[in-house]
Amino acid sequence: MFRILVTGLLPHDSGKTWASAIFLHALRSNNINAAYVKPIGATELWRDYKYYMESLKRGVIVSGDALKIASIAKDLGNIIEIVNPAGFYTIPLDPQNYRWKVRDYLDDSQIVSNVIFIGRLTNCKYSKPESVHILVKDNLLNTTPVLRQFIRQTLEHIRPQPVVISRGELVPILVDEAPVAADTCIDFLEKKYEALVIESYNNVSTPTMGSLNATIVAVVAPGRINLYRGEDYRRAINFFSPWRKTGSLLVGDIVKLIKPIHSIETLPVKDPLSLDESHKELIDKVSSILVRHAILT
């Protein structure tokens, strides 16, 4: 078993999901039984409304990134709760509640525990994965009345029905429970697949502790993907771990301490997830690099 951990250099829009699709396709095209995992993911309802609606059709909350990959790897859609063990959606705050004090509004909007309104945790510790949904009442009350009403009307489609919690109860779920639950599902998938492509979130160095057991770590930025040995990446994280929590470590903290084993230049594409002929050269290049570093044999 080997794992590729895909991380991003930028807080947003590094291209992690696109790169994950490339790695997954490269592995599968070489007859490797590979799966994709988004251990923890939060999606903006306002920007990615269609993925929230897709979640409702499925009856479970799933992050947008996981749904994107499931659209091109259909088999993963059948185990989507395991592919994305911790999925959340955020909601825009109502500036009227802040009396249009823009600085306060912007500051609060940047705190993820202030804007997550719904989520799901799936635990794969037992023979059958178990899921629970949560609804954060404080944050739902802090959005616009029309949006709040819309959300309440959609809840009937979700199974199991969400447990209502406070914002204070959300924080330990994000910090402690979600990473632990996600790692149980990574272990679950590891027993069924030969390889895993694990996508981190934002520019966090690793989504969970278990995700660090990677053979290769890919750091993605627009125009370039750097590949690092997993052991080098872990060693750099361990340098910080005595005084900083792993979840607070950013990719930028790590890569300045280690050297890549390969660097791939990339170009923009019309449809990043189409994996059509425009991706063939890049997929072939990734495959050859993985062969060279004894990932594929």
N, C-alpha and C positions, 0 to 999 in steps of 0.2 A: 504493500500500500504506500502510495505517496500522495502528498498534498501540495497544491499550489495556492498560496495565500496572495490575494490581489488587494493591494492597498492604493490609496490615492495621495498625491502630494498636495492637492488643493482641498480646501474645505468642501467645495462642491464642484461637480462637473469636471472631474479629472478624466473620466472615461473608464471607470472601474467595471461597470456592467458590460460595456462593449468589449473591453479587454478580456473579461471573464468568458464571454461568448466565444472569443477567438481561441482561448486556451481550451475550452470545453470541446470545441469543434476539432481542434488539432489533435486532441487526445482520442476522440471517438473515431476520427478518420484514420487513425493508426490502430484501430481495433482494440482500444483500451476502453473497458467498461467504466466510464467516468460519470460523475454526478456533480452538480453545482449546488452550493449552499450559500444562502444569505443568512448567517446566524442571527443578526439583529438588523432591522431596517425600519426606518421611519419615512413616510411619504407625505408630501404636502397635499392636502385635499384640494386646495384652491388651484394649484398648478397641475396636479395630476388626478383630476376628478374622475377620469375614465377608469383608472385603476381601482379607485374606491368602489365604483359601480360594478367592476368586474369581481371584486371581493364579495359584494352583495349577491351576485349571481351564484358564486360558489358557496355562499353561506358562511364563509370564514374570512376574517381580516388577514390580508396578505399584502406585503409591501410591494410597491410598484416594480422594483428591480427584479424581484423573484418572478413576478408575472411576465415581465419582459422576456426573461430567459425561458420560462415555460411556454411562451408563444413560439419559440424555435426548437425547443426540446420537449416535445409533447408528452413524453413519458414522465417527465418530472412534474407535470401538472397533476398527475394522479396521486402524488405524495407531497403536494405543495405545502402542507402544514409542517412536514419534516424538513423540506428544503428551506423553508423560512420559519424557524421555530419561534422567533419573537418578531412580530410584525405590528407596526403602529402607524397611525395617521395623525397628522397635526392639523390644527384649525386656525385660521387667522383671528387675532384679537380684534375687538371692536374699539376703534380709537375714541368713540363717543364715551366709553367707560373711563377714559383717561382725560376727558375734557380737552382733548386735542393737545395734550402736553406731549409733543412728539418724541422728545428724548426718553421719557418714561415708557412710552408705547414701544419704541424701537428696542430699548434695553430689555423689556419683558419679552418681546417677540423672539429674542435671540436665545432665551432660556428654554431648552426643549421640554422641561417638565411643566412649563407654563402653557404649552401649546398642544401637547398630545391630548387628544380627547378620547381615543379608543385604541384598543390593542388586543393582542392575543399572545399567550404563552403556550407552547406545546412542550411537554416533557416526554422524552422517549426512554425513560429509565426502565419502564416495564415492557412486557411483551407487546402491548398495544399502546401506541402513543395517546396521551391524554391532553386535551386542550381546554383552556379557560379564556374567556374574553373579559376585558375590563372596560368600564366607562368612567372617565374622570369628570365627575360632576362639576367641580370648581371651574375647570377649563371650558367646559361646554357652556357654562353660564357667562363666560367672559367673551363670547363671540356675539355676533349680531342676532337679534331675535328671529329674523327670517331664516338664517342659517341654522340656528339652534332648532327651530321647528322642523326644518328639512331633515336634520340628522335624526331627530326622535322618530320621524316617520319611517326611516330606513332600518331602524334597529330590529324590527320584527323579522327581517330576513336572516339574521345572524343566529347561528347555533354552535355551541350552547349560548343562551342569552347572557349578555354581559353582567358581571358583578359590578355594582356601583362602588367606586372608591373615591377618596379625596386626593388632592394634589400631594399632600404629605405622604400618603400611602404609595403613591406612584414612584417616588424617588428610590426607595429600596428595591422596588421591582426592577427599575432600570439598571441600578448599580450592581445589585447582587443576584436577584432571582433570574433575570433574563439571560445573563451569560452562562449561569450554571445549567439552566434548562437547555440552552442552545448547544452546549457541549455534549449533553446526553444524546441529542439528535445527530450531532457529528459522529459520535461513536457508533450510533445505530446505523448510519449510512456506510461507515467504514467497513462494517461486516458484510455489506451487500455489493460494494463497488471496489474496483481496483484502484481508482484515483478520485480525488475530490478537488474541485476548484472552489475555494472559499473566498467570498467577497466581503471585505470589511465595509465600514460605513464612514462617510466624511473623510477626514484625513487622520483618523485614529490608527495607531500603529498595529493594533490587533483587536478584533471584535470580542474575542474570548481568550482565555488562557489556553484552551485546547487547540485553538487555531494556530498557535505558535509551533505546533509539531509539524511544520511544513518542510518539504524538501527544497522548494524554491519559493522565494517571495518576489512578487512583481510589484514594483512601484510605478504607478501610472501618472503621467501628466500629458496635457495636450501636446501631441507631436513626438512623444518619446515614452518608451517603456524600459525601465532598468530592471534587470534580474539579479537577485542576490541569493547566495547560499542561505538556506534556512538556519543552519548552525551559526553563521555569522550574525544574522539578524537577531537570533535569540540571545547570543552573547552580548550584543549591544543593548538589548532591552534589559538584560540582567544587570548591566552596569548601572542603570537608573533605578531598578526596582527596590533597593533598600529604602529609598526615601520618596519614591513616587509610585502611585498606583499605576498599574499597566494601562488601565482605561484612560488615564490622563496623558499618556505619552503619545505624541504626534509623530507622524512619519518623518517629518523634518528633523526631529530630535535624533532619530535613529540613523538615517542615511548619511549624515555627516561623519559618522564614526566608522563606516564600512565602505568597501569598494564593490561595485557590481561585477558580476562575472560576464555579463553581456548587456549591451544597450541596443535597443531597436528603435529606429525612427519610423514614425507613422504619418499618414496623410489623412485629411478629413475625407469622409465618405458621405454619400447622399443619404443612405439608410444604414446606420451603424449595425443594426441587428439583422439585416437581410442575409448576410453571409453569402452574397452572390459572387460573381466573377471578380468584382472589385476588391474582394477580400482574399482571393486565392493566393496571391503572392505573399501576403502577410502570413496567412495560415501555413503556407509551405515553409516560410522562414522560421516561424515559431516551432514547427515540427522538427526542422533540421537542428535547431538550437537544443531542443529537448533531447534529441538523439545524441548530440555531441556531448551533453552533460550527463549521459547515461540515465536520463529520465525515461526515455522510450528505448526498448531493446527489441 
